[in-house]
Amino acid sequence: MKRLGIGLIAVVALTSAVAAADLSVRTPPMTVPPFTWTGPYVGAHGGYGWSTSQGLDARGGLGGGQVGYNFHDGNFVIGVEGDISGSDISQTVNGAVLDVPFTLSFKNDALASWRVRAGVAYNNLLFYGTGGGAWGHDKVSVNVGGTNLSGNVWHAGWSAGGGVEWAFAPNWSGKIEYLHYGLGSAQFFDTLPSGHIDIDSVKLGVNYLFR
């Protein structure tokens, strides 16, 4: 009887071991799904801008927000993005003409764009180029011998650039982006054309990706 009990215990133990081994073979390993950029996102950015067009040497900071949507297929990503920034890209020049002092001030205080983005993704790292329409708001003031004249206008034009974006968490990404704004001429004081205004910018941004 004692030998029979030991034998039954051995059979049960062997059966359990075989069943466990079989279960481990048939259970598929857990896999992590590949990262996808598909979906809407919103974010914020800050950076620096400058302009040397039309004899300017205007420089300053900028900051604002962006919203967009990506489509991700294979390694290819395409989408649209709109952004708007408040800016302080400015320059003030003091001088004199025929001993009459003057002060000339230029300031870009807003930039906006609506662009297509297209690039190549390597899992959670995205390299992209971008281009589309652009708008900028500029102010000019002139003070000659105590007489002040000022005006402000919106310019329309184009924008183009590129950047790198890295998803450092399932719903969060950071990016660095260069963007050029080619803004058309506009009329200050109803008579004075500004000429084309080019503004270059470098931005650091963060996006929240909706899943």
C-alpha positions as CSV (number, residue, x, y, z in Angstrom):
1,M,0.0,0.0,0.0
2,K,2.8,2.3,0.9
3,R,4.5,1.7,-2.5
4,L,1.2,2.3,-4.2
5,G,0.8,5.7,-2.5
6,I,4.4,6.7,-3.5
7,G,3.7,5.6,-7.1
8,L,0.5,7.7,-7.3
9,I,2.3,10.8,-6.0
10,A,5.0,10.3,-8.6
11,V,2.5,9.9,-11.4
12,V,0.6,13.1,-10.3
13,A,3.9,15.0,-10.1
14,L,5.0,13.9,-13.5
15,T,1.6,14.6,-15.1
16,S,1.7,18.2,-13.6
17,A,5.2,18.8,-14.9
18,V,4.3,17.6,-18.4
19,A,1.1,19.8,-18.4
20,A,3.1,22.9,-17.3
21,A,5.7,22.3,-19.9
22,D,3.1,21.9,-22.6
23,L,1.3,25.1,-21.5
24,S,4.6,27.0,-21.6
25,V,5.2,25.8,-25.2
26,R,1.8,26.7,-26.4
27,T,1.5,30.2,-24.7
28,P,2.7,32.8,-27.2
29,P,5.3,35.3,-26.0
30,M,4.0,38.8,-25.2
31,T,4.9,41.3,-27.9
32,V,4.9,45.1,-27.7
33,P,3.0,46.7,-30.6
34,P,5.1,49.1,-32.8
35,F,4.8,52.8,-32.1
36,T,2.4,54.7,-34.3
37,W,2.3,58.4,-35.0
38,T,-1.3,58.3,-36.3
39,G,-3.7,60.6,-34.6
40,P,-4.3,64.2,-33.5
41,Y,-2.0,66.2,-31.3
42,V,-1.7,69.5,-29.5
43,G,1.3,71.2,-28.1
44,A,3.3,74.3,-27.2
45,H,6.7,75.7,-28.3
46,G,9.2,78.4,-27.6
47,G,12.2,79.6,-29.5
48,Y,14.2,82.4,-31.2
49,G,13.7,84.3,-34.4
50,W,15.7,86.8,-36.5
51,S,15.4,88.8,-39.7
52,T,18.1,90.5,-41.8
53,S,15.9,91.4,-44.8
54,Q,15.4,95.0,-46.0
55,G,18.5,96.1,-44.0
56,L,17.1,94.8,-40.7
57,D,19.0,93.2,-37.9
58,A,15.9,92.3,-35.8
59,R,16.1,89.5,-33.2
60,G,14.1,88.1,-30.3
61,G,12.1,85.4,-28.7
62,L,8.8,83.7,-29.6
63,G,6.4,81.3,-28.1
64,G,3.0,79.8,-28.8
65,G,1.1,76.6,-29.6
66,Q,0.4,74.1,-32.4
67,V,-2.3,71.6,-33.4
68,G,-2.1,68.8,-36.0
69,Y,-2.8,65.3,-37.3
70,N,-0.5,62.5,-38.5
71,F,-1.1,59.5,-40.7
72,H,1.5,56.7,-40.2
73,D,1.9,53.9,-42.8
74,G,5.0,51.7,-42.7
75,N,7.9,54.1,-42.2
76,F,6.2,57.0,-43.9
77,V,4.4,59.8,-41.9
78,I,2.3,62.6,-43.5
79,G,0.1,65.1,-41.8
80,V,-1.0,68.7,-41.3
81,E,0.0,71.3,-38.7
82,G,-1.1,74.8,-37.8
83,D,0.7,77.0,-35.3
84,I,0.7,80.5,-34.0
85,S,3.3,82.4,-32.0
86,G,3.5,85.7,-30.1
87,S,6.9,87.2,-30.9
88,D,9.3,90.0,-30.0
89,I,11.5,90.1,-33.1
90,S,12.5,93.7,-33.0
91,Q,15.1,96.4,-33.7
92,T,15.4,100.1,-32.9
93,V,17.7,102.5,-34.8
94,N,18.6,106.0,-33.6
95,G,20.2,108.6,-35.8
96,A,20.0,112.1,-37.2
97,V,19.3,113.7,-40.6
98,L,20.5,117.3,-41.1
99,D,20.9,117.5,-37.3
100,V,17.3,116.4,-36.8
101,P,17.2,113.3,-34.5
102,F,15.1,110.4,-35.5
103,T,14.2,106.9,-34.0
104,L,13.0,104.1,-36.2
105,S,11.5,101.0,-34.6
106,F,10.5,97.7,-36.2
107,K,8.8,94.8,-34.4
108,N,7.3,91.5,-35.5
109,D,4.8,90.5,-32.8
110,A,3.0,87.5,-34.3
111,L,3.7,84.6,-36.6
112,A,1.4,81.9,-37.9
113,S,1.5,79.1,-40.4
114,W,-0.6,76.2,-41.8
115,R,1.6,73.5,-43.2
116,V,2.0,69.9,-44.5
117,R,4.5,67.7,-42.7
118,A,6.0,64.6,-44.3
119,G,8.8,62.4,-43.1
120,V,10.3,59.1,-42.2
121,A,9.7,57.4,-38.8
122,Y,12.0,54.9,-37.1
123,N,9.7,53.6,-34.4
124,N,9.4,56.6,-32.0
125,L,11.8,58.9,-33.9
126,L,10.5,61.1,-36.7
127,F,12.5,63.1,-39.2
128,Y,10.3,65.5,-41.3
129,G,10.2,68.3,-43.7
130,T,7.4,70.9,-43.8
131,G,5.9,73.6,-45.9
132,G,2.8,75.7,-46.5
133,G,1.3,79.2,-46.0
134,A,2.5,81.8,-43.4
135,W,1.3,85.1,-41.9
136,G,3.1,87.7,-39.8
137,H,2.1,90.9,-38.1
138,D,4.7,93.8,-38.1
139,K,4.7,97.2,-36.5
140,V,6.8,100.2,-37.6
141,S,7.1,103.5,-35.8
142,V,9.1,106.6,-36.8
143,N,9.9,109.6,-34.5
144,V,11.4,112.6,-36.3
145,G,12.1,115.7,-34.2
146,G,9.4,114.8,-31.7
147,T,6.8,113.9,-34.4
148,N,5.6,110.3,-34.2
149,L,4.2,108.2,-37.0
150,S,3.3,104.5,-36.7
151,G,1.6,101.7,-38.6
152,N,1.0,98.0,-38.4
153,V,0.2,95.4,-41.1
154,W,-0.4,91.7,-41.6
155,H,1.8,90.0,-44.2
156,A,1.0,86.8,-46.1
157,G,3.5,84.4,-47.6
158,W,4.9,81.0,-47.3
159,S,6.9,78.9,-44.8
160,A,9.2,75.9,-45.1
161,G,11.6,74.0,-42.9
162,G,12.2,70.7,-41.1
163,G,12.7,69.1,-37.8
164,V,13.2,66.0,-35.6
165,E,10.5,64.7,-33.2
166,W,11.0,62.1,-30.5
167,A,8.2,60.3,-28.6
168,F,9.7,59.9,-25.2
169,A,6.5,58.4,-23.7
170,P,3.3,56.8,-25.2
171,N,1.5,60.1,-25.4
172,W,4.3,62.7,-25.3
173,S,6.9,63.9,-27.8
174,G,9.5,66.6,-28.0
175,K,10.7,68.3,-31.1
176,I,13.3,70.8,-32.5
177,E,12.3,72.6,-35.7
178,Y,13.7,75.2,-38.0
179,L,11.1,77.2,-39.9
180,H,11.6,80.0,-42.5
181,Y,8.8,82.6,-43.1
182,G,8.9,84.3,-46.5
183,L,6.4,87.2,-46.0
184,G,5.2,89.4,-48.9
185,S,5.4,93.2,-49.0
186,A,2.7,95.3,-47.3
187,Q,1.8,99.0,-47.1
188,F,2.7,100.9,-44.0
189,F,1.1,104.3,-43.5
190,D,-1.0,103.6,-46.6
191,T,1.9,104.7,-48.8
192,L,5.2,103.1,-47.7
193,P,5.8,99.5,-48.9
194,S,7.7,97.3,-46.6
195,G,9.3,95.1,-49.1
196,H,9.5,91.3,-48.6
197,I,10.2,90.4,-44.9
198,D,12.1,87.1,-44.3
199,I,12.1,85.7,-40.8
200,D,14.0,82.6,-39.6
201,S,13.2,80.7,-36.4
202,V,14.4,77.8,-34.3
203,K,11.8,76.2,-32.0
204,L,11.7,73.7,-29.2
205,G,8.3,72.1,-28.6
206,V,6.4,69.4,-26.8
207,N,3.2,67.6,-28.1
208,Y,0.5,65.5,-26.5
209,L,-0.5,62.7,-28.8
210,F,-4.1,61.5,-28.5
211,R,-4.4,57.7,-28.8
